[in-house]
Amino acid sequence: MNAKKILSFSAAFACALFFSACDGDNSVSVTEKIVEGTANASGTPAATDSKNNAPSQATGEKLLVDDFEDGDNQSPLGDYWYMYNDKGSGAESSIESMTADAEGHPKPTPTDNGSKKSFNVKYTLKQGGYQYAAYVGWGVHLPTDKDYSKYTAVSYRYKGGSHYIHVEISSITDSDHYMKSMPSTKEWTTAIVEFSTLAQEGWGAAVPFKADDISAISFQAKGPDTQDSVFVDDIYLLSGTEEAK
Ligand SMILES: [Ca+2]
């Protein structure tokens, strides 16, 4: 797939899926790229906008997890966005929201992606005396009494450092969640992550993935000591996808 095709597709797709970002201004989306991450959680993140690896587009129902336009700390599905760090494990990483409230809870921040707000974290990874890689994370729980069985993928837009997306299921109790590694990007990028491409990292119990058991969508930055930031927006569960034309 050549670059021109990616750009023309991306603009159309972004306006179809995220139409609110395109009201009266198609120029917003033309710089977006569409990528997928790598299934290997320990591998080097790589974009898939290269030959023989076409991106997907949504074809079925969408369930909004959050688009942050209301500016509050709560997902439309009911639960609240959270952040965590590795200090309880003995490392020294930190994470903060650019616009936390008085209690330190993360809140959406004004954004440059054509919508009003997105969710931002900035973080410092610092291994300290911890024997494994430093990590921080952020995410939101989903109500577990809802039927997610028809959903096959999660989509979101992001900009910033490399990270992992986690689709957590309630039947995993040791935190070795299904995940995918996503590459860093300096431009707002649309990612469609098929559940079939997720993998557990492998240090915990192997548990079959069942979409109906989804309990959280979360993100994690993990690796060598560094400082970076990530913005996320327009997070949806998708019931169908197909290869982009
Ligand atoms: Ca938004």
Residues whose N, C-alpha, C, O or C-beta is under 5 A from the ligand:
A	BS01	CA	D67 F68 E69 S115 K116 K117 S118 D233
